[in-house]
């Protein structure tokens, strides 16, 4: 499963709106929409709040190497932006 699909699936399972998730994570609803559509990768510092808000367990995280890859990609983008 791709990380963006996981976000969408957890929103549905928790009956949470994009607005609710945006408030919990500290981003706009439009940014959550971009995450869900796979158009943006959440930056590394957003993952802990996404994981907590979406109640994603450790076992799920271990089974999703795509999240680790997304975090690595976000880290690279953050580092480039700092240059």
N, C-alpha and C positions, 0 to 999 in steps of 0.2 A: 504494500500500500504506500502510496506517495504521501508526503507530509501534508500537502494541501487537502487531500481527500480525507485524511484523519481529522483535520480541523472541521471540515464540513460535517463529517459523520458524528463527531462528538457534539457539535452544536445541535444537531437533530436529536441525538440520544438524550441530551440534557434539556431539550425543549428551550434552548437559549437563543436569543436573537443576536444578530450581528452587533446591534447597538449595545446589548448587555456585555458581550465579549469585549467590544471596543472600550467600554468603561472600565472593565476589570484589568485590561492590559495597558490602557493609557494611550490608545491611538484612536483615530477616527473610524467610523463605520466603513468609509470608503477604503481605508487601508485594510481592514479585515476582509472586505470583498476582494481586494487584490490578492491577499494571501490565499483565500479560498480558491480563486481562479488560477493560482499558480503564476500570477503575473509579477509578484514580488515575493522575495524571501524574507521572512521576519528576521531582523537583526538578532545577533546572538543574545544581547541583553533583554530581548523580549521573550525568549523561549521559556524561562522559568515562570513568568506570569501566564503565558499561554498554557503551559503544562498544568499549572495549578488551577486556573479558571476552568479548563476543560476536563479536569479530574482524570488526567492521563496517568496510568500507573506505570511503575518501573518495568513490569513485564512487557507491556506494550512498547515502551521505549526500546527495550533490548531487541525486540523483534522488528524494529524499524530502522535499519541502517540509513534509510533515506533521510531521517531526521538528522542524524549525525552529519551526513553530507550537506544538508541544507544549512546546518549550523556552521560548517566549515566554509561554505560559500559566503554566508553572511559575514563571517569573520574577515574573509578576504576583502569583501566590499568595504567593510568598516575600516580596515587598515589602509586601503587605497584612498578613502575619503579623508583620512587623517594626514595624508602626505601633502 
